[in-house]
Structures are given as C-alpha cells and as structure tokens.
Amino acid sequence: MAASSPKTQATTASVADFIAAVPEPERRADCTALAALMQAVVGEPPVMWGAAIVGFGAYRYQYASGTQGDWPLVAFSPRKGDLSVYLMPGFETLAPQLQKLGRHKTGKACLYLRKLADVDLAVLREMIEISVASLASQRVKPAVKT
C-alpha cells in the first residue's frame, strides 16, 4: 500500500494578509506577537500551512505506516476559541514549563491559549526553544505548494 501525503502543506499564501484578516483586534495583535516570537526563535520567516496555520521552519516525519511528510517546527493558528500553538513533539518534557506558563490547556501537540496576556511570555519562549531544539536533526526545507 502506498503511503499517503499529508493534507496540510506549506503554501505561498501571504502570512501578513492572513493575520490582517483576523477579525478581533486583540487576537490579531496576539498573532503578530506570536509570529515575531516564533520567528526570533526559529530564525526563519513564517509560511502558511494550509489555509489557517502559520508555521516556522520544517521537519520531516515518518510514521510506522509509511506516511511521511513535512510539518512546521513550531506553528500557531487563531482558532475560534483559542490560539492553537503547535509544539512538536509534545509536552512530556515540558511539564516544568507548563506549571509556570499561566492559563492554558493542552492536547497531544497543541497548546491552547485564550490570549497571550494570560501567560508568561518568557516561559512560552523557553517552550518554543525546547521544541525546536528537539527536532534539530530532522529539519528540512519545506516544499511550498502554489
């Protein structure tokens, strides 16, 4: 059986236009601040992944099933209720930081923040740095789809 490719891939869509279209001013400001923070840590400009994810850098993954692809080292998306912050490969090693972060929820690899004012930005930066460092050996340049 052939391995499938991921549905969400890097695109050439404008990150600035995407963030400018976020309707709530506070959420839009949080997106701008989060983009600047992630870009400073990763050292690469933002790229749209699919229609609603702003990602920085990329790494290559492969599942036991054979499915493989590229995904951002770190990313975020302004979802309806929360900012979804994607930190790979998850939160097992981030327990000390999570205790100090402030108001948040977590999923498998998503950190859900209502707003940046609810969290300690220095702790968030540390979490992003740890996430990026954990994927250093798997970094790749994403193929950008048009």
N, C-alpha and C positions, 0 to 999 in steps of 0.2 A: 504494500500500500504506500502510495506517495505521501510524503509529508506535506501538510498544508502550510500556506503562508499566512502570517497574521493579517487581520483586517485593518488594524490601525498602523499606519506607516507615516514616515516623515513626508511632508508636502512642502510646496513653495509658497503656501498661503502666508499672508502678512500677519506676523505676531502683533505688530503695533495696531493694525486695523481690528484684530480680534479683541485685544484689550480695550481699545477705544469704544467698542460696541457693548461692553459690559454695562448694563443699564444703571446699576446703583453706584453712585459716586464713591462711597466708602469701599465697596468691593473692588471697583476699578482701581482705586489707589492702592489697595492691598495687593492686587495683581501686579501693578507696576513695581511695588516694593519687593515682592517675592521674586519677580523676574530679575531685578537688579541683584538681589542676594544670591540667587542660584547662578547667575552669570559670573559673579565675582568668585564664587567657589569653584565652578567647573572650568571657567576660563574660555568658554565657547558661547557664541551668540544663541539666542533662542530660536527654535524651529517649531512650527506647528506639526503636531502628530494627529492625523485625522482632522476632524472639524473643531475639536474643543480641548485639546491638550497641548500645553506649551512645555516643550522639553528642551533639555540641555545635555549636549554630548550624547553618546550612544554606546551601548554594549551589545554583544552578541550572546544570545542564549540558545540552548537546545534542550528540549525535553526528552525523556526516555522514549516517548512515542515517535521521535524523529522530527517533530515540529521544531522549527528553528526560525529565528528572526532577529531583528534589531529592536531595541527599546531604549528610551532615554535613560541616562544615568540617574537623573532626577527630573521631575516634572510636576506641573500643577494644572488644575482645571477649576474654574469658578463654577461649581455646580449650583443648583438652585438653593440648597440649604447651607452648604458649607464650601469652603475651599478644600479641594481634594489635593493633597500633596503626596506624590508618589516617591517613596524612598525604597530603593532596592538594596538588599534582598529581603527586607522585612525588619521586624522590631525586636527579635530575640536579644541582640547585642545592645539595644538602645534603652533598656529598662531604666538605668540611672538617669538618662536624659529625659525620658518620659515623665519621671517623677518630678522633675524640676521645670518642665515645659510650661505648664499652665493648662487652661481649659482646652481639652481636645478629646477626640475619640479615635480609635484605630480599627483598621481592617487588616487583611493579610499583609498588604504592602502599601496601604493608604493611611495617611494621617489626615483626619478631618478637623478643620479649624473653622469656627464660626467667623472669626476676624483676627487679624494679626495683633490687635491691641490686647487680646486675651492671652497671649503667650510671650515668653521671654525670647526675644529675637536672637540673643547670643546662644541660647540653648538650641534653638532651631537651626542656626548656622552650624553648630557643632554636629548636629544630627545629619545635616546635609553633607558635611565634610566626611563623616564616618561612612555614610552610604556610598559616596563617590570613591573613597579610598578602597572600599571593599570590592569594587568592580574594576580596579585599575588594570588588572591583567586581561580583562575581556573587552576593553574599549575598542571601538571601531568608528569609522566614519559612516553615518547612515546614508543609504541610497535615498535620494529625495525624489518623490513621485510628483508629477505635474498633473 
